[in-house]
Amino acid sequence: MIAMFITTSVFSMAQTKTANQFDLVYENAITENAPGKVNIHPVTYKLNGIEIAANVYTPANYDPSRKYPAVVVAHPNGGVKEQVAGLYAQRLAESGYITIAADASYQGASGGHPRNVDKPAFRIEDIRGMADYITQYEGVDAKRLGLLGICGGGGYSLKAAQTDKRFKVVATLSMFNSGVVRRNGYMNSGLSTIQDRLKQATEARALEAAGGEVRYAGDTKITDEMADKMPFDLYREGHYYYNRTHAHPNSTFRYTMSSLLDLMEFDAASNMDLINQPLLMMAGSKADSYYMTDSAFNLATGTKDKELFLIPGATHIQTYYVPEYVDKAISKLNEFFSKFL
Protein backbone atom coordinates (compact mmCIF):
# COMPACT_ATOMS: atom_id res chain seq x y z
CA MET A 1 0.00 0.00 0.00
CA ILE A 2 2.96 2.32 0.55
CA ALA A 3 4.39 1.69 -2.89
CA MET A 4 2.66 3.13 -5.94
CA PHE A 5 1.23 0.28 -7.98
CA ILE A 6 0.76 1.20 -11.62
CA THR A 7 -1.75 -0.47 -13.92
CA THR A 8 -3.44 0.37 -17.18
CA SER A 9 -6.73 -1.27 -16.39
CA VAL A 10 -9.89 0.09 -17.96
CA PHE A 11 -12.69 1.33 -15.70
CA SER A 12 -15.83 -0.78 -15.81
CA MET A 13 -19.23 0.78 -15.27
CA ALA A 14 -20.69 -2.58 -14.20
CA GLN A 15 -21.75 -2.39 -10.57
CA THR A 16 -23.09 -4.84 -8.04
CA LYS A 17 -26.25 -3.86 -6.21
CA THR A 18 -26.20 -3.80 -2.41
CA ALA A 19 -29.05 -5.16 -0.31
CA ASN A 20 -30.17 -1.67 0.74
CA GLN A 21 -32.42 0.04 -1.82
CA PHE A 22 -30.36 3.22 -1.44
CA ASP A 23 -27.11 1.21 -1.66
CA LEU A 24 -26.15 2.30 1.87
CA VAL A 25 -23.67 -0.06 3.54
CA TYR A 26 -23.43 1.32 7.08
CA GLU A 27 -25.14 -0.04 10.18
CA ASN A 28 -28.74 1.06 10.88
CA ALA A 29 -28.95 2.76 7.50
CA ILE A 30 -32.31 4.01 6.22
CA THR A 31 -34.08 1.24 4.30
CA GLU A 32 -37.17 3.20 3.30
CA ASN A 33 -38.54 6.70 3.59
CA ALA A 34 -41.39 6.96 6.07
CA PRO A 35 -43.48 9.89 7.34
CA GLY A 36 -42.18 11.38 10.57
CA LYS A 37 -38.73 9.77 10.17
CA VAL A 38 -35.37 10.87 8.85
CA ASN A 39 -35.63 10.55 5.07
CA ILE A 40 -33.01 10.28 2.32
CA HIS A 41 -33.34 12.00 -1.03
CA PRO A 42 -30.99 10.92 -3.86
CA VAL A 43 -30.33 13.96 -6.06
CA THR A 44 -28.12 15.01 -8.95
CA TYR A 45 -26.86 18.42 -9.95
CA LYS A 46 -24.31 19.91 -12.33
CA LEU A 47 -20.98 21.24 -11.15
CA ASN A 48 -18.72 22.72 -13.82
CA GLY A 49 -20.45 20.59 -16.44
CA ILE A 50 -20.15 17.33 -14.46
CA GLU A 51 -23.18 15.57 -13.01
CA ILE A 52 -22.77 15.04 -9.27
CA ALA A 53 -24.62 12.27 -7.42
CA ALA A 54 -25.57 13.12 -3.85
CA ASN A 55 -27.84 12.13 -0.99
CA VAL A 56 -29.71 14.73 1.02
CA TYR A 57 -30.95 13.70 4.48
CA THR A 58 -33.87 15.55 6.06
CA PRO A 59 -34.78 15.44 9.78
CA ALA A 60 -37.78 13.66 11.24
CA ASN A 61 -41.03 15.58 10.62
CA TYR A 62 -39.23 17.75 8.08
CA ASP A 63 -41.27 20.84 7.24
CA PRO A 64 -39.97 22.80 4.22
CA SER A 65 -41.64 25.96 5.52
CA ARG A 66 -39.29 25.96 8.51
CA LYS A 67 -35.62 26.95 8.54
CA TYR A 68 -33.03 24.31 9.45
CA PRO A 69 -29.27 24.45 9.92
CA ALA A 70 -27.40 22.35 7.34
CA VAL A 71 -24.15 20.38 7.24
CA VAL A 72 -22.04 19.41 4.23
CA VAL A 73 -20.24 16.06 4.71
CA ALA A 74 -17.12 15.29 2.64
CA HIS A 75 -16.14 11.63 2.21
CA PRO A 76 -12.71 9.99 2.62
CA ASN A 77 -10.26 9.27 -0.19
CA GLY A 78 -11.55 6.27 -2.09
CA GLY A 79 -14.84 6.38 -0.20
CA VAL A 80 -18.33 7.08 -1.44
CA LYS A 81 -21.42 8.72 0.00
CA GLU A 82 -22.97 5.38 0.97
CA GLN A 83 -20.25 4.59 3.54
CA VAL A 84 -19.02 6.63 6.51
CA ALA A 85 -20.04 10.00 5.03
CA GLY A 86 -23.61 8.71 4.79
CA LEU A 87 -23.53 7.38 8.32
CA TYR A 88 -22.52 10.74 9.77
CA ALA A 89 -24.94 12.60 7.49
CA GLN A 90 -27.79 10.38 8.69
CA ARG A 91 -26.85 10.69 12.35
CA LEU A 92 -26.67 14.50 12.08
CA ALA A 93 -30.07 14.52 10.35
CA GLU A 94 -31.36 12.60 13.36
CA SER A 95 -30.19 15.58 15.41
CA GLY A 96 -32.17 18.04 13.33
CA TYR A 97 -29.83 19.09 10.53
CA ILE A 98 -30.42 18.90 6.79
CA THR A 99 -27.29 17.21 5.49
CA ILE A 100 -25.71 16.35 2.17
CA ALA A 101 -23.10 13.77 1.18
CA ALA A 102 -21.99 13.66 -2.45
CA ASP A 103 -19.62 11.52 -4.46
CA ALA A 104 -16.61 13.52 -5.60
CA SER A 105 -16.48 14.42 -9.27
CA TYR A 106 -14.78 11.70 -11.36
CA GLN A 107 -15.52 9.25 -8.56
CA GLY A 108 -18.35 7.04 -7.28
CA ALA A 109 -21.64 7.60 -9.09
CA SER A 110 -20.70 11.13 -10.15
CA GLY A 111 -19.63 11.88 -13.70
CA GLY A 112 -16.28 12.86 -15.14
CA HIS A 113 -13.68 11.12 -17.31
CA PRO A 114 -11.21 9.60 -17.03
CA ARG A 115 -12.47 7.84 -13.94
CA ASN A 116 -10.92 8.26 -10.49
CA VAL A 117 -9.12 11.52 -11.09
CA ASP A 118 -8.11 12.69 -7.60
CA LYS A 119 -6.95 16.28 -7.76
CA PRO A 120 -7.16 18.50 -4.65
CA ALA A 121 -8.66 21.44 -6.56
CA PHE A 122 -11.49 19.21 -7.76
CA ARG A 123 -12.20 17.83 -4.27
CA ILE A 124 -12.29 21.35 -2.82
CA GLU A 125 -14.63 22.46 -5.60
CA ASP A 126 -16.84 19.44 -4.85
CA ILE A 127 -17.27 20.72 -1.29
CA ARG A 128 -18.16 24.18 -2.54
CA GLY A 129 -20.60 22.56 -4.97
CA MET A 130 -22.35 20.77 -2.11
CA ALA A 131 -22.68 24.15 -0.39
CA ASP A 132 -24.11 25.65 -3.58
CA TYR A 133 -26.76 22.95 -3.74
CA ILE A 134 -27.75 22.57 -0.11
CA THR A 135 -28.03 26.31 0.59
CA GLN A 136 -30.73 26.46 -2.10
CA TYR A 137 -32.56 23.42 -0.71
CA GLU A 138 -36.06 24.03 0.62
CA GLY A 139 -35.99 24.67 4.35
CA VAL A 140 -32.26 25.34 4.68
CA ASP A 141 -31.06 28.42 6.52
CA ALA A 142 -28.01 29.37 4.45
CA LYS A 143 -26.70 31.48 7.34
CA ARG A 144 -26.32 28.32 9.46
CA LEU A 145 -24.11 26.11 7.30
CA GLY A 146 -21.59 23.71 8.81
CA LEU A 147 -18.91 21.52 7.26
CA LEU A 148 -17.72 18.07 8.31
CA GLY A 149 -14.83 16.41 6.49
CA ILE A 150 -13.76 12.83 7.11
CA CYS A 151 -10.25 11.48 6.42
CA GLY A 152 -9.13 12.96 3.06
CA GLY A 153 -12.39 14.89 2.98
CA GLY A 154 -11.24 16.45 6.24
CA GLY A 155 -8.09 17.84 4.67
CA TYR A 156 -10.03 19.21 1.72
CA SER A 157 -12.62 20.69 4.10
CA LEU A 158 -9.90 22.65 5.86
CA LYS A 159 -8.85 24.14 2.54
CA ALA A 160 -12.45 24.91 1.52
CA ALA A 161 -13.17 26.66 4.83
CA GLN A 162 -10.06 28.81 4.53
CA THR A 163 -11.65 30.84 1.76
CA ASP A 164 -15.36 29.96 1.58
CA LYS A 165 -16.99 31.80 4.44
CA ARG A 166 -20.43 30.36 3.79
CA PHE A 167 -19.20 27.67 6.16
CA LYS A 168 -19.83 29.14 9.59
CA VAL A 169 -18.13 26.23 11.37
CA VAL A 170 -15.80 23.46 10.26
CA ALA A 171 -15.17 20.04 11.80
CA THR A 172 -12.92 17.18 10.81
CA LEU A 173 -12.83 13.52 11.77
CA SER A 174 -9.63 11.48 11.38
CA MET A 175 -8.20 14.15 9.07
CA PHE A 176 -5.86 12.85 6.36
CA ASN A 177 -3.50 15.24 4.60
CA SER A 178 -3.63 13.69 1.15
CA GLY A 179 -0.90 15.76 -0.46
CA VAL A 180 1.67 15.27 2.27
CA VAL A 181 1.07 11.51 2.33
CA ARG A 182 1.15 11.15 -1.46
CA ARG A 183 4.43 13.09 -1.48
CA ASN A 184 6.25 11.82 1.61
CA GLY A 185 4.50 8.50 2.18
CA TYR A 186 2.51 7.59 5.25
CA MET A 187 4.47 8.64 8.34
CA ASN A 188 7.24 9.79 5.97
CA SER A 189 7.82 6.24 4.70
CA GLY A 190 8.26 7.28 1.06
CA LEU A 191 10.77 10.12 1.18
CA SER A 192 13.38 8.22 -0.82
CA THR A 193 11.04 7.65 -3.78
CA ILE A 194 9.61 11.15 -4.28
CA GLN A 195 11.48 11.94 -7.49
CA ASP A 196 10.82 8.49 -8.94
CA ARG A 197 7.08 8.88 -8.36
CA LEU A 198 7.08 12.37 -9.84
CA LYS A 199 8.75 10.92 -12.93
CA GLN A 200 6.06 8.24 -13.16
CA ALA A 201 3.32 10.86 -12.79
CA THR A 202 4.92 13.05 -15.46
CA GLU A 203 5.14 10.13 -17.88
CA ALA A 204 1.50 9.25 -17.19
CA ARG A 205 0.41 12.83 -17.94
CA ALA A 206 2.38 12.81 -21.19
CA LEU A 207 0.84 9.49 -22.20
CA GLU A 208 -2.69 10.80 -21.58
CA ALA A 209 -1.94 13.94 -23.60
CA ALA A 210 -0.80 11.77 -26.50
CA GLY A 211 -4.06 9.84 -26.45
CA GLY A 212 -2.64 6.77 -24.76
CA GLU A 213 -4.05 4.69 -21.92
CA VAL A 214 -4.70 6.09 -18.46
CA ARG A 215 -2.31 4.79 -15.82
CA TYR A 216 -3.47 4.24 -12.27
CA ALA A 217 -1.92 4.09 -8.82
CA GLY A 218 -3.37 2.04 -5.96
CA ASP A 219 -5.10 -0.45 -8.26
CA THR A 220 -3.51 -3.67 -7.01
CA LYS A 221 -5.86 -6.23 -5.50
CA ILE A 222 -4.98 -6.63 -1.82
CA THR A 223 -5.61 -9.96 -0.11
CA ASP A 224 -6.37 -10.37 3.58
CA GLU A 225 -2.96 -11.99 4.03
CA MET A 226 -1.25 -9.00 2.42
CA ALA A 227 -3.27 -6.60 4.57
CA ASP A 228 -2.42 -8.43 7.76
CA LYS A 229 1.28 -7.79 7.10
CA MET A 230 0.89 -4.05 6.59
CA PRO A 231 2.78 -1.99 9.19
CA PHE A 232 0.12 0.71 9.66
CA ASP A 233 -3.30 0.34 11.32
CA LEU A 234 -4.86 2.77 8.84
CA TYR A 235 -4.01 0.68 5.80
CA ARG A 236 -4.57 -2.70 7.46
CA GLU A 237 -7.95 -1.81 8.93
CA GLY A 238 -8.84 0.23 5.86
CA HIS A 239 -8.56 -2.90 3.74
CA TYR A 240 -11.12 -4.72 5.84
CA TYR A 241 -13.46 -1.73 6.02
CA TYR A 242 -13.45 -0.93 2.30
CA ASN A 243 -13.10 -4.44 0.91
CA ARG A 244 -14.95 -6.59 3.44
CA THR A 245 -17.25 -5.16 6.11
CA HIS A 246 -18.37 -1.96 4.32
CA ALA A 247 -17.53 -2.66 0.70
CA HIS A 248 -19.36 -0.73 -1.98
CA PRO A 249 -18.98 -1.31 -5.74
CA ASN A 250 -18.27 2.38 -6.39
CA SER A 251 -15.52 2.62 -3.78
CA THR A 252 -11.92 2.18 -4.90
CA PHE A 253 -8.42 3.02 -3.72
CA ARG A 254 -7.20 3.69 -7.24
CA TYR A 255 -6.58 7.11 -8.74
CA THR A 256 -4.99 8.36 -11.94
CA MET A 257 -1.21 8.41 -11.74
CA SER A 258 -1.19 11.87 -13.33
CA SER A 259 -3.15 13.17 -10.31
CA LEU A 260 0.10 12.95 -8.36
CA LEU A 261 1.36 16.06 -10.18
CA ASP A 262 -1.26 18.01 -8.23
CA LEU A 263 -1.38 15.91 -5.08
CA MET A 264 2.34 15.99 -4.38
CA GLU A 265 2.46 19.79 -4.23
CA PHE A 266 -0.62 20.03 -2.00
CA ASP A 267 -0.66 20.52 1.76
CA ALA A 268 -4.01 20.68 3.56
CA ALA A 269 -2.34 22.36 6.53
CA SER A 270 -0.94 25.33 4.63
CA ASN A 271 -2.64 28.70 5.26
CA MET A 272 -4.47 27.34 8.29
CA ASP A 273 -4.42 30.86 9.73
CA LEU A 274 -7.11 31.77 7.15
CA ILE A 275 -9.67 29.73 9.09
CA ASN A 276 -11.42 32.25 11.33
CA GLN A 277 -14.51 30.11 11.89
CA PRO A 278 -14.95 27.88 14.93
CA LEU A 279 -12.93 24.70 14.35
CA LEU A 280 -13.33 21.22 15.80
CA MET A 281 -10.82 18.51 14.94
CA MET A 282 -11.52 14.96 16.13
CA ALA A 283 -9.31 11.89 16.00
CA GLY A 284 -8.98 8.51 17.65
CA SER A 285 -6.54 8.48 20.55
CA LYS A 286 -4.90 5.38 19.04
CA ALA A 287 -4.95 6.57 15.42
CA ASP A 288 -1.57 6.39 13.72
CA SER A 289 -2.85 9.21 11.48
CA TYR A 290 -3.19 11.57 14.45
CA TYR A 291 0.03 13.42 13.58
CA MET A 292 -1.79 15.07 10.66
CA THR A 293 -4.62 16.38 12.84
CA ASP A 294 -2.14 17.62 15.44
CA SER A 295 -0.06 19.50 12.88
CA ALA A 296 -3.02 21.25 11.24
CA PHE A 297 -4.67 22.09 14.56
CA ASN A 298 -1.55 23.80 15.90
CA LEU A 299 -1.32 25.92 12.75
CA ALA A 300 -4.92 27.17 13.09
CA THR A 301 -4.01 30.48 14.69
CA GLY A 302 -6.72 32.58 13.04
CA THR A 303 -9.71 31.34 15.02
CA LYS A 304 -10.62 32.18 18.59
CA ASP A 305 -12.72 29.04 18.94
CA LYS A 306 -10.91 25.79 18.25
CA GLU A 307 -10.99 22.44 19.97
CA LEU A 308 -9.11 19.18 19.61
CA PHE A 309 -11.18 16.17 20.66
CA LEU A 310 -9.66 12.72 21.05
CA ILE A 311 -11.95 9.69 20.97
CA PRO A 312 -10.56 7.35 23.66
CA GLY A 313 -9.34 4.00 22.38
CA ALA A 314 -10.23 4.52 18.72
CA THR A 315 -8.03 4.02 15.68
CA HIS A 316 -8.54 5.97 12.46
CA ILE A 317 -10.83 3.47 10.71
CA GLN A 318 -12.73 2.56 13.88
CA THR A 319 -14.14 6.11 13.99
CA TYR A 320 -15.95 5.20 10.74
CA TYR A 321 -18.21 2.51 12.11
CA VAL A 322 -17.68 1.27 15.70
CA PRO A 323 -20.90 2.35 17.49
CA GLU A 324 -19.16 3.45 20.69
CA TYR A 325 -16.76 5.73 18.83
CA VAL A 326 -19.33 7.02 16.35
CA ASP A 327 -21.62 7.91 19.27
CA LYS A 328 -18.84 9.89 20.94
CA ALA A 329 -18.04 11.75 17.73
CA ILE A 330 -21.71 12.54 17.05
CA SER A 331 -22.22 13.74 20.62
CA LYS A 332 -19.28 16.10 20.25
CA LEU A 333 -20.47 17.30 16.84
CA ASN A 334 -23.92 18.02 18.23
CA GLU A 335 -22.41 20.03 21.06
CA PHE A 336 -20.18 21.94 18.66
CA PHE A 337 -22.72 22.62 15.92
CA SER A 338 -25.51 23.55 18.30
CA LYS A 339 -23.23 26.10 19.97
CA PHE A 340 -22.23 27.87 16.77
CA LEU A 341 -25.11 27.17 14.34
C-alpha positions in Angstrom: 0.0 0.0 0.0 3.0 2.3 0.6 4.4 1.7 -2.9 2.7 3.1 -5.9 1.2 0.3 -8.0 0.8 1.2 -11.6 -1.7 -0.5 -13.9 -3.4 0.4 -17.2 -6.7 -1.3 -16.4 -9.9 0.1 -18.0 -12.7 1.3 -15.7 -15.8 -0.8 -15.8 -19.2 0.8 -15.3 -20.7 -2.6 -14.2 -21.8 -2.4 -10.6 -23.1 -4.8 -8.0 -26.3 -3.9 -6.2 -26.2 -3.8 -2.4 -29.0 -5.2 -0.3 -30.2 -1.7 0.7 -32.4 0.0 -1.8 -30.4 3.2 -1.4 -27.1 1.2 -1.7 -26.1 2.3 1.9 -23.7 -0.1 3.5 -23.4 1.3 7.1 -25.1 0.0 10.2 -28.7 1.1 10.9 -29.0 2.8 7.5 -32.3 4.0 6.2 -34.1 1.2 4.3 -37.2 3.2 3.3 -38.5 6.7 3.6 -41.4 7.0 6.1 -43.5 9.9 7.3 -42.2 11.4 10.6 -38.7 9.8 10.2 -35.4 10.9 8.9 -35.6 10.5 5.1 -33.0 10.3 2.3 -33.3 12.0 -1.0 -31.0 10.9 -3.9 -30.3 14.0 -6.1 -28.1 15.0 -9.0 -26.9 18.4 -9.9 -24.3 19.9 -12.3 -21.0 21.2 -11.1 -18.7 22.7 -13.8 -20.5 20.6 -16.4 -20.2 17.3 -14.5 -23.2 15.6 -13.0 -22.8 15.0 -9.3 -24.6 12.3 -7.4 -25.6 13.1 -3.9 -27.8 12.1 -1.0 -29.7 14.7 1.0 -30.9 13.7 4.5 -33.9 15.6 6.1 -34.8 15.4 9.8 -37.8 13.7 11.2 -41.0 15.6 10.6 -39.2 17.8 8.1 -41.3 20.8 7.2 -40.0 22.8 4.2 -41.6 26.0 5.5 -39.3 26.0 8.5 -35.6 27.0 8.5 -33.0 24.3 9.5 -29.3 24.4 9.9 -27.4 22.4 7.3 -24.2 20.4 7.2 -22.0 19.4 4.2 -20.2 16.1 4.7 -17.1 15.3 2.6 -16.1 11.6 2.2 -12.7 10.0 2.6 -10.3 9.3 -0.2 -11.6 6.3 -2.1 -14.8 6.4 -0.2 -18.3 7.1 -1.4 -21.4 8.7 0.0 -23.0 5.4 1.0 -20.3 4.6 3.5 -19.0 6.6 6.5 -20.0 10.0 5.0 -23.6 8.7 4.8 -23.5 7.4 8.3 -22.5 10.7 9.8 -24.9 12.6 7.5 -27.8 10.4 8.7 -26.8 10.7 12.4 -26.7 14.5 12.1 -30.1 14.5 10.4 -31.4 12.6 13.4 -30.2 15.6 15.4 -32.2 18.0 13.3 -29.8 19.1 10.5 -30.4 18.9 6.8 -27.3 17.2 5.5 -25.7 16.4 2.2 -23.1 13.8 1.2 -22.0 13.7 -2.4 -19.6 11.5 -4.5 -16.6 13.5 -5.6 -16.5 14.4 -9.3 -14.8 11.7 -11.4 -15.5 9.2 -8.6 -18.3 7.0 -7.3 -21.6 7.6 -9.1 -20.7 11.1 -10.1 -19.6 11.9 -13.7 -16.3 12.9 -15.1 -13.7 11.1 -17.3 -11.2 9.6 -17.0 -12.5 7.8 -13.9 -10.9 8.3 -10.5 -9.1 11.5 -11.1 -8.1 12.7 -7.6 -6.9 16.3 -7.8 -7.2 18.5 -4.7 -8.7 21.4 -6.6 -11.5 19.2 -7.8 -12.2 17.8 -4.3 -12.3 21.3 -2.8 -14.6 22.5 -5.6 -16.8 19.4 -4.8 -17.3 20.7 -1.3 -18.2 24.2 -2.5 -20.6 22.6 -5.0 -22.4 20.8 -2.1 -22.7 24.1 -0.4 -24.1 25.6 -3.6 -26.8 23.0 -3.7 -27.8 22.6 -0.1 -28.0 26.3 0.6 -30.7 26.5 -2.1 -32.6 23.4 -0.7 -36.1 24.0 0.6 -36.0 24.7 4.4 -32.3 25.3 4.7 -31.1 28.4 6.5 -28.0 29.4 4.5 -26.7 31.5 7.3 -26.3 28.3 9.5 -24.1 26.1 7.3 -21.6 23.7 8.8 -18.9 21.5 7.3 -17.7 18.1 8.3 -14.8 16.4 6.5 -13.8 12.8 7.1 -10.3 11.5 6.4 -9.1 13.0 3.1 -12.4 14.9 3.0 -11.2 16.5 6.2 -8.1 17.8 4.7 -10.0 19.2 1.7 -12.6 20.7 4.1 -9.9 22.6 5.9 -8.9 24.1 2.5 -12.5 24.9 1.5 -13.2 26.7 4.8 -10.1 28.8 4.5 -11.7 30.8 1.8 -15.4 30.0 1.6 -17.0 31.8 4.4 -20.4 30.4 3.8 -19.2 27.7 6.2 -19.8 29.1 9.6 -18.1 26.2 11.4 -15.8 23.5 10.3 -15.2 20.0 11.8 -12.9 17.2 10.8 -12.8 13.5 11.8 -9.6 11.5 11.4 -8.2 14.2 9.1 -5.9 12.8 6.4 -3.5 15.2 4.6 -3.6 13.7 1.1 -0.9 15.8 -0.5 1.7 15.3 2.3 1.1 11.5 2.3 1.2 11.2 -1.5 4.4 13.1 -1.5 6.2 11.8 1.6 4.5 8.5 2.2 2.5 7.6 5.3 4.5 8.6 8.3 7.2 9.8 6.0 7.8 6.2 4.7 8.3 7.3 1.1 10.8 10.1 1.2 13.4 8.2 -0.8 11.0 7.6 -3.8 9.6 11.1 -4.3 11.5 11.9 -7.5 10.8 8.5 -8.9 7.1 8.9 -8.4 7.1 12.4 -9.8 8.8 10.9 -12.9 6.1 8.2 -13.2 3.3 10.9 -12.8 4.9 13.1 -15.5 5.1 10.1 -17.9 1.5 9.2 -17.2 0.4 12.8 -17.9 2.4 12.8 -21.2 0.8 9.5 -22.2 -2.7 10.8 -21.6 -1.9 13.9 -23.6 -0.8 11.8 -26.5 -4.1 9.8 -26.4 -2.6 6.8 -24.8 -4.0 4.7 -21.9 -4.7 6.1 -18.5 -2.3 4.8 -15.8 -3.5 4.2 -12.3 -1.9 4.1 -8.8 -3.4 2.0 -6.0 -5.1 -0.4 -8.3 -3.5 -3.7 -7.0 -5.9 -6.2 -5.5 -5.0 -6.6 -1.8 -5.6 -10.0 -0.1 -6.4 -10.4 3.6 -3.0 -12.0 4.0 -1.2 -9.0 2.4 -3.3 -6.6 4.6 -2.4 -8.4 7.8 1.3 -7.8 7.1 0.9 -4.0 6.6 2.8 -2.0 9.2 0.1 0.7 9.7 -3.3 0.3 11.3 -4.9 2.8 8.8 -4.0 0.7 5.8 -4.6 -2.7 7.5 -8.0 -1.8 8.9 -8.8 0.2 5.9 -8.6 -2.9 3.7 -11.1 -4.7 5.8 -13.5 -1.7 6.0 -13.4 -0.9 2.3 -13.1 -4.4 0.9 -14.9 -6.6 3.4 -17.2 -5.2 6.1 -18.4 -2.0 4.3 -17.5 -2.7 0.7 -19.4 -0.7 -2.0 -19.0 -1.3 -5.7 -18.3 2.4 -6.4 -15.5 2.6 -3.8 -11.9 2.2 -4.9 -8.4 3.0 -3.7 -7.2 3.7 -7.2 -6.6 7.1 -8.7 -5.0 8.4 -11.9 -1.2 8.4 -11.7 -1.2 11.9 -13.3 -3.2 13.2 -10.3 0.1 13.0 -8.4 1.4 16.1 -10.2 -1.3 18.0 -8.2 -1.4 15.9 -5.1 2.3 16.0 -4.4 2.5 19.8 -4.2 -0.6 20.0 -2.0 -0.7 20.5 1.8 -4.0 20.7 3.6 -2.3 22.4 6.5 -0.9 25.3 4.6 -2.6 28.7 5.3 -4.5 27.3 8.3 -4.4 30.9 9.7 -7.1 31.8 7.2 -9.7 29.7 9.1 -11.4 32.2 11.3 -14.5 30.1 11.9 -14.9 27.9 14.9 -12.9 24.7 14.4 -13.3 21.2 15.8 -10.8 18.5 14.9 -11.5 15.0 16.1 -9.3 11.9 16.0 -9.0 8.5 17.6 -6.5 8.5 20.6 -4.9 5.4 19.0 -5.0 6.6 15.4 -1.6 6.4 13.7 -2.8 9.2 11.5 -3.2 11.6 14.5 0.0 13.4 13.6 -1.8 15.1 10.7 -4.6 16.4 12.8 -2.1 17.6 15.4 -0.1 19.5 12.9 -3.0 21.3 11.2 -4.7 22.1 14.6 -1.5 23.8 15.9 -1.3 25.9 12.8 -4.9 27.2 13.1 -4.0 30.5 14.7 -6.7 32.6 13.0 -9.7 31.3 15.0 -10.6 32.2 18.6 -12.7 29.0 18.9 -10.9 25.8 18.3 -11.0 22.4 20.0 -9.1 19.2 19.6 -11.2 16.2 20.7 -9.7 12.7 21.0 -11.9 9.7 21.0 -10.6 7.4 23.7 -9.3 4.0 22.4 -10.2 4.5 18.7 -8.0 4.0 15.7 -8.5 6.0 12.5 -10.8 3.5 10.7 -12.7 2.6 13.9 -14.1 6.1 14.0 -16.0 5.2 10.7 -18.2 2.5 12.1 -17.7 1.3 15.7 -20.9 2.4 17.5 -19.2 3.5 20.7 -16.8 5.7 18.8 -19.3 7.0 16.4 -21.6 7.9 19.3 -18.8 9.9 20.9 -18.0 11.7 17.7 -21.7 12.5 17.1 -22.2 13.7 20.6 -19.3 16.1 20.2 -20.5 17.3 16.8 -23.9 18.0 18.2 -22.4 20.0 21.1 -20.2 21.9 18.7 -22.7 22.6 15.9 -25.5 23.6 18.3 -23.2 26.1 20.0 -22.2 27.9 16.8 -25.1 27.2 14.3 
